[in-house]
Amino acid sequence: MTRGPILTIFTPGRGSSDVALERFPFVVGREQEADLVLDFPWISRRQLILNLDEHGIIGYPEGRAELTLNGEAWSDPRPLSAGDRIEAGSITLVFDAIGPHDVDLDERAP
């Protein structure tokens, strides 16, 4: 079985965790309805929206809180690539286009 794209979240004092991007649009923000809730005062209610199109996964910065993508200010939609680092305050999200793989023998071609 193959897992799709993931975000690895690095949170101060809480370590890291992986979140699978299983549906789109995928909302990151402080609001409780977000797919990934980051309950910190420096995070906007809807900080980032990830969506899937023919070019891959596109990140749409939203809200008023500042985001950086690979160390540069980020305010316009952009396609994400494996290893991209998104930072909001002291939180870092690392995008992995494929994610870890587990091979299920039933899924292999004969």
Wavefront OBJ file of the C-alpha trace (Angstrom):
o trace
v 0.000 0.000 0.000
v 1.386 3.435 -0.950
v 0.692 6.554 1.028
v 0.269 9.795 -0.832
v 1.624 13.228 -0.025
v 2.317 14.143 3.584
v 3.147 17.166 5.685
v 5.583 16.743 8.538
v 4.802 19.254 11.265
v 7.563 20.459 13.585
v 6.047 22.210 16.620
v 8.120 23.715 19.448
v 7.943 21.595 22.571
v 5.820 18.939 20.840
v 8.244 17.329 18.408
v 7.129 16.289 14.947
v 4.260 14.386 13.391
v 3.139 13.396 9.907
v -0.251 14.218 8.420
v -1.407 12.488 5.238
v -3.008 14.731 2.629
v -5.949 12.466 1.841
v -8.486 14.963 0.505
v -8.486 18.325 -1.191
v -8.800 21.144 -0.586
v -6.804 20.629 2.611
v -7.066 23.548 5.058
v -4.349 24.435 7.593
v -5.266 26.964 10.256
v -6.427 27.813 13.735
v -10.161 27.229 13.122
v -11.504 23.965 14.500
v -12.949 23.008 11.092
v -9.467 22.971 9.488
v -8.039 19.647 8.315
v -4.851 20.461 10.240
v -5.562 22.585 13.318
v -2.615 24.669 14.543
v -3.984 26.348 17.662
v -1.433 29.128 18.117
v -2.152 32.865 18.317
v 0.168 33.685 15.391
v -1.697 31.326 13.025
v -4.653 32.694 11.049
v -7.996 30.910 11.158
v -7.322 29.767 7.569
v -3.559 30.054 7.124
v -2.951 27.837 4.102
v -5.036 25.874 1.630
v -3.527 23.010 -0.342
v -5.304 21.903 -3.473
v -4.641 19.362 -6.197
v -4.656 20.164 -9.911
v -3.021 18.849 -13.093
v 0.322 20.375 -11.995
v 0.369 18.704 -8.591
v -0.319 20.204 -5.181
v -0.652 23.967 -5.096
v -0.313 25.998 -1.896
v -2.570 29.036 -1.468
v -1.474 31.279 1.415
v -4.436 32.841 3.194
v -4.958 34.934 6.281
v -2.891 37.765 7.648
v -0.134 35.840 9.356
v 3.164 35.769 7.503
v 4.227 32.567 5.767
v 7.575 31.712 4.258
v 8.306 29.074 1.638
v 11.909 27.862 1.712
v 12.932 30.971 3.654
v 11.275 33.545 1.373
v 8.092 35.534 2.031
v 5.158 33.730 0.455
v 1.876 35.336 -0.566
v 0.976 33.968 -4.034
v -0.207 30.457 -5.004
v 2.663 28.151 -5.945
v 3.111 24.463 -6.730
v 4.862 22.554 -3.955
v 7.815 20.232 -4.431
v 9.175 17.480 -2.198
v 11.214 18.970 0.618
v 9.587 22.418 0.532
v 9.621 24.075 3.961
v 6.676 26.231 4.979
v 7.123 28.323 8.110
v 4.553 30.187 10.167
v 6.075 31.680 13.284
v 7.911 28.880 15.061
v 5.995 26.102 13.267
v 7.571 24.378 10.277
v 5.722 22.203 7.773
v 7.768 20.073 5.390
v 5.993 18.844 2.279
v 6.708 15.380 0.857
v 5.078 14.752 -2.514
v 5.037 10.985 -2.136
v 5.553 10.128 1.509
v 6.667 6.818 2.962
v 5.892 3.680 1.003
v 4.669 0.306 2.141
v 4.414 -2.222 -0.654
v 1.382 -4.487 -0.561
v 2.112 -7.606 -2.624
v -1.479 -7.634 -3.900
v -0.916 -4.237 -5.576
v 2.137 -5.261 -7.606
v 1.795 -5.895 -11.326
v 2.182 -9.581 -12.332
l 1 2 3 4 5 6 7 8 9 10 11 12 13 14 15 16 17 18 19 20 21 22 23 24 25 26 27 28 29 30 31 32 33 34 35 36 37 38 39 40 41 42 43 44 45 46 47 48 49 50 51 52 53 54 55 56 57 58 59 60 61 62 63 64 65 66 67 68 69 70 71 72 73 74 75 76 77 78 79 80 81 82 83 84 85 86 87 88 89 90 91 92 93 94 95 96 97 98 99 100 101 102 103 104 105 106 107 108 109 110
